[in-house]
Amino acid sequence: MSGAGDENEVDGMRIGELARRAGTTVKAVRYYESLGLVTPSRRPNGYRSYDAVDLRLVQEIRALKRLGIPAERTRPFLDCLTAGRTHADCPASLAGYRDAADELAVRIEELTARRAVLLARLEAAARPLPTDAHPPPKETQAMHDDHLTLPAGLPVPPDDGAADHLPGTRMPSLTLADTAGGTVRLDGLGPGRAVIYVYPLTGRPGTDLPEGWNAIPGARGCTVESCGFRDHFEDLRAAGAARVYGLSSQDTGYQREVVDRLRLPFPMLSDPGFALAGALDLPTFEASGARLYKRLTLIVRAGVVEHVFYPVFPPGEHAERVLEWLRERGAEGAGG
């Protein structure tokens, strides 16, 4: 307000005038009153009377609603405002902003996943089927199959105990870039279980894998593993996986090509500096002079590692194993 005269003009408003000035409806104001967020005084004739403070509170409720915070959860913000403090000085307000941001992140991920599925179906529907008269080039098919099939006799990775310490560990305060164009904070994954499958690297058709790749226990199979999580994505969601991520040390641009080519309905996380390995002491190995993650999967719930799959073999069947585990936990929850 610019002065006392302006405040006097606002004081003594009827409910219709308050609603008009605040840009809302009489019905909404009455609802805010029913929640105890606005408490007008009463005139001698019994009519409600609103002042500048009430107007400011209703305006704040409206502003928070536009940010996705419902009226029922605005109490901490209004108490802070009434006390004449800024939200930066009110921990409850900061927590409210943080919760709203986390919920919005979950919704963005869900919408991104839906969009990816729709685009994949659109692409599949629009792609002409190969015919005997026009088969795909043999070299193209061979490159494609090379990454979608695994050779026989791959060495089985041993359980060396490198992940035994992880269950019960809190996720670190790390933010990683994702292939959806945003970032993901690992200690703020939101409600529900998150599945993070960590893999060494995905190959590209026509690109050589590191020398001796098939002889390294647990190295081969990142593409088939990702395809497994793609094919079981909706089942994983139905079984209680609120979010699914792949994570490797490859850069986001490289990962984005994989997401597009394999039509993955979930984002990949890029950790080229091995920040997560450093924070959680995750196992890594070297191939052709490059450091890479060993394959494992984290189930994260409420910011804590609930379960670890390690070692992972065979990678093409791993998504099914995770799905079985989630369904068993769901059954336990229903029975408990």
C-alpha positions in Angstrom: 0.0 0.0 0.0 1.2 3.5 -0.7 -0.3 5.2 2.3 -2.8 5.2 5.1 -5.5 6.6 2.8 -5.2 3.6 0.5 -5.5 1.2 3.4 -8.6 2.9 4.7 -10.2 2.5 1.3 -9.5 -1.3 1.5 -10.7 -1.7 5.1 -14.3 -2.5 5.6 -14.8 -4.4 2.3 -17.8 -6.7 1.8 -17.0 -10.2 0.5 -17.9 -9.4 -3.1 -15.5 -6.4 -3.1 -12.8 -8.6 -1.6 -13.3 -11.3 -4.3 -13.2 -8.7 -7.1 -10.0 -7.0 -5.8 -8.3 -10.4 -5.3 -9.4 -11.7 -8.7 -11.3 -14.7 -7.4 -14.9 -15.7 -6.5 -17.1 -15.3 -3.5 -17.4 -19.0 -3.3 -13.5 -19.3 -3.2 -13.3 -16.8 -0.4 -15.9 -18.6 1.7 -13.9 -21.8 1.1 -10.8 -20.1 2.4 -12.7 -19.0 5.5 -13.9 -22.6 6.1 -10.3 -23.6 6.2 -9.5 -20.9 8.7 -7.1 -19.2 6.3 -9.1 -15.9 6.3 -11.0 -14.6 9.4 -13.0 -11.5 8.7 -14.5 -9.3 11.4 -18.3 -8.8 11.7 -20.2 -5.6 11.3 -23.0 -4.7 13.8 -25.5 -6.0 11.2 -23.7 -9.4 11.0 -22.1 -8.9 7.6 -18.5 -9.9 7.1 -16.0 -7.1 6.9 -12.6 -7.5 5.3 -9.5 -5.4 5.5 -6.1 -5.0 3.8 -4.6 -8.0 5.6 -7.4 -10.3 4.4 -7.0 -9.0 0.8 -3.3 -9.8 1.0 -3.9 -13.3 2.3 -6.4 -14.1 -0.4 -4.0 -12.8 -3.1 -1.2 -14.9 -1.6 -3.5 -18.0 -1.7 -4.2 -17.3 -5.3 -0.5 -16.8 -6.2 0.4 -20.1 -4.5 -2.4 -21.9 -6.3 -1.0 -20.8 -9.6 2.3 -22.5 -8.5 0.4 -25.7 -7.9 0.1 -25.4 -4.1 -3.5 -26.0 -3.1 -5.3 -23.8 -0.6 -5.2 -26.6 2.0 -1.4 -26.4 2.1 -0.9 -22.6 2.3 -1.1 -22.2 6.1 2.7 -22.0 6.6 3.0 -19.3 3.9 0.1 -17.3 5.3 1.4 -17.5 8.9 4.8 -16.3 7.7 3.1 -13.4 5.8 1.0 -12.4 8.8 4.0 -12.4 11.0 5.6 -9.8 8.7 8.5 -12.2 7.7 9.7 -13.2 4.3 9.4 -16.9 3.2 13.2 -17.1 3.3 13.0 -16.7 7.1 10.3 -19.3 7.5 11.5 -23.0 7.3 7.9 -24.3 6.9 7.4 -22.1 3.8 10.7 -23.3 2.3 9.7 -26.9 2.9 6.3 -26.2 1.2 8.1 -24.9 -1.9 10.4 -27.9 -1.9 7.6 -30.4 -1.6 5.7 -28.6 -4.4 8.8 -28.6 -6.6 9.3 -32.4 -6.0 5.7 -33.2 -6.9 6.0 -31.1 -10.1 9.2 -33.0 -11.0 7.4 -36.3 -10.7 4.6 -35.0 -12.9 7.1 -33.8 -15.5 8.8 -37.2 -15.5 5.4 -39.0 -15.9 4.4 -36.7 -18.8 7.8 -37.1 -20.4 7.5 -40.9 -20.2 4.0 -40.8 -21.7 5.2 -38.6 -24.5 8.1 -41.0 -25.2 5.7 -43.9 -25.4 3.3 -42.0 -27.7 6.2 -41.0 -30.0 7.4 -44.6 -30.1 4.0 -45.9 -31.0 3.6 -43.1 -33.6 7.0 -44.0 -35.1 6.2 -47.7 -35.2 2.8 -47.1 -36.7 4.2 -44.8 -39.4 7.2 -47.1 -40.3 6.4 -49.3 -43.3 6.9 -53.0 -42.6 9.7 -54.7 -44.6 8.5 -56.9 -47.4 10.2 -59.8 -49.2 10.5 -57.5 -52.2 12.2 -54.8 -50.2 14.1 -56.4 -47.2 16.4 -54.2 -45.1 20.0 -54.1 -46.2 21.9 -57.0 -44.7 24.7 -54.8 -43.3 22.1 -52.6 -41.6 20.3 -55.5 -40.1 23.5 -57.1 -38.9 24.6 -53.9 -37.1 21.2 -53.7 -35.5 21.2 -57.3 -34.3 24.8 -57.1 -33.1 23.7 -55.0 -30.1 20.3 -56.6 -29.5 21.7 -60.2 -29.2 24.3 -61.6 -26.9 26.9 -64.1 -27.9 26.8 -67.4 -26.1 29.3 -68.2 -23.4 29.7 -64.7 -21.9 31.5 -64.9 -18.5 29.3 -64.6 -15.5 30.3 -61.7 -13.2 31.2 -62.9 -9.6 29.6 -61.5 -6.5 32.7 -59.8 -5.1 30.8 -58.0 -2.3 31.4 -54.6 -3.8 27.7 -53.6 -3.2 27.1 -55.2 0.2 27.4 -51.9 2.0 24.7 -50.1 -0.1 21.3 -51.2 1.4 20.2 -48.6 4.0 22.6 -46.0 2.6 21.1 -42.5 2.1 21.3 -41.1 -1.5 23.8 -38.3 -1.8 23.0 -34.7 -2.5 24.0 -34.9 -6.2 22.3 -33.4 -9.3 22.8 -35.1 -12.6 21.8 -34.1 -16.1 19.2 -36.2 -17.8 18.3 -36.9 -21.5 15.0 -35.0 -21.1 16.8 -31.7 -21.0 16.6 -31.3 -17.2 18.4 -32.4 -14.1 17.6 -35.0 -11.4 18.5 -34.5 -7.7 19.4 -38.0 -6.3 18.4 -37.2 -2.8 15.1 -35.7 -3.9 13.6 -38.4 -6.1 10.1 -37.9 -4.6 7.6 -40.4 -3.2 7.5 -44.0 -4.2 10.2 -46.3 -5.3 12.8 -45.3 -7.9 14.7 -47.8 -10.0 18.1 -46.7 -11.2 20.0 -49.3 -13.3 23.7 -48.4 -13.6 25.4 -49.8 -16.7 28.9 -49.5 -18.2 28.2 -48.2 -21.7 25.8 -48.7 -24.6 27.2 -49.5 -28.0 26.1 -48.0 -31.3 25.5 -49.9 -34.5 28.6 -49.6 -36.7 30.8 -48.6 -33.7 33.3 -50.9 -32.2 33.0 -51.9 -28.6 36.1 -51.7 -26.3 38.8 -54.3 -27.0 38.1 -57.6 -25.3 34.6 -56.4 -24.2 33.0 -59.8 -24.4 35.7 -61.3 -22.2 35.0 -58.9 -19.3 32.5 -60.4 -16.9 29.3 -58.4 -16.8 30.4 -55.9 -19.4 28.3 -56.9 -22.5 24.6 -56.4 -22.6 23.7 -52.7 -21.9 21.5 -52.4 -24.9 19.5 -55.5 -24.2 19.2 -54.5 -20.6 17.8 -51.1 -21.6 15.4 -52.7 -24.0 14.2 -55.0 -21.2 13.4 -52.0 -19.0 11.7 -50.4 -22.0 9.5 -53.4 -22.7 8.5 -53.8 -19.1 8.2 -50.1 -18.3 4.5 -50.0 -17.8 4.5 -53.2 -15.8 7.3 -51.7 -13.5 5.2 -48.6 -13.0 2.1 -50.7 -12.2 4.2 -52.7 -9.7 5.2 -49.6 -7.8 8.2 -48.1 -9.6 7.3 -44.4 -9.6 10.4 -43.6 -11.7 12.9 -45.5 -13.8 16.4 -44.2 -14.8 19.4 -45.6 -16.6 22.7 -44.2 -15.4 26.2 -44.3 -16.9 29.3 -42.3 -17.3 28.6 -41.5 -21.0 27.7 -37.9 -21.8 24.1 -36.8 -22.2 24.4 -36.3 -26.0 25.6 -39.9 -26.4 22.8 -41.2 -24.1 20.2 -39.1 -26.0 20.9 -40.9 -29.2 20.4 -44.2 -27.4 17.1 -43.0 -25.9 15.9 -42.0 -29.3 17.1 -45.0 -31.2 15.8 -47.5 -28.7 12.6 -45.4 -28.0 13.1 -45.6 -24.2 10.2 -44.1 -22.3 12.4 -43.0 -19.4 15.4 -40.7 -19.1 19.1 -41.6 -18.8 21.3 -39.9 -16.2 24.9 -38.9 -17.1 27.7 -39.1 -14.5 30.9 -38.6 -16.5 32.8 -37.5 -13.3 31.7 -40.7 -11.4 30.2 -38.5 -8.6 27.8 -41.2 -7.5 30.6 -43.7 -7.5 32.6 -41.5 -5.2 29.6 -40.7 -2.9 28.4 -44.3 -2.5 31.6 -46.2 -3.3 30.1 -48.0 -6.3 32.2 -50.6 -8.1 33.9 -49.6 -11.4 36.3 -51.2 -13.9 38.6 -50.2 -16.7 38.4 -51.2 -20.4 40.6 -49.8 -23.2 41.9 -47.2 -20.8 38.5 -45.9 -19.8 36.9 -46.1 -16.4 33.3 -47.5 -16.5 30.6 -48.4 -14.0 30.0 -52.0 -13.1 26.4 -53.1 -13.8 24.1 -52.9 -10.8 20.6 -51.6 -10.0 19.5 -49.5 -7.0 16.0 -49.4 -5.6 15.6 -46.1 -3.8 12.8 -45.3 -1.5 12.4 -42.2 0.7 15.9 -41.1 -0.2 17.5 -44.4 1.0 18.8 -47.4 -0.9 16.2 -50.1 -0.1 17.7 -52.9 -2.2 20.6 -53.6 -4.6 20.8 -56.0 -7.5 24.5 -57.0 -7.9 25.9 -58.7 -9.8 23.4 -58.4 -12.7 23.4 -61.4 -15.1 22.1 -62.1 -17.6 21.3 -58.5 -18.4 18.6 -59.2 -20.9 16.5 -60.8 -18.1 17.3 -58.3 -15.4 14.2 -56.0 -15.9 12.0 -59.1 -15.2 13.9 -59.8 -12.0 13.3 -56.2 -10.8 9.6 -56.5 -11.8 9.3 -59.8 -9.7 10.9 -58.1 -6.7 8.6 -55.1 -7.0 5.5 -57.3 -7.2 6.7 -59.3 -4.2 7.0 -56.1 -2.2 3.6 -55.0 -3.4 2.1 -58.2 -2.2 3.7 -57.8 1.2 2.4 -54.3 1.5 -1.1 -55.4 0.6 -0.9 -58.2 3.1 0.5 -55.9 5.9 
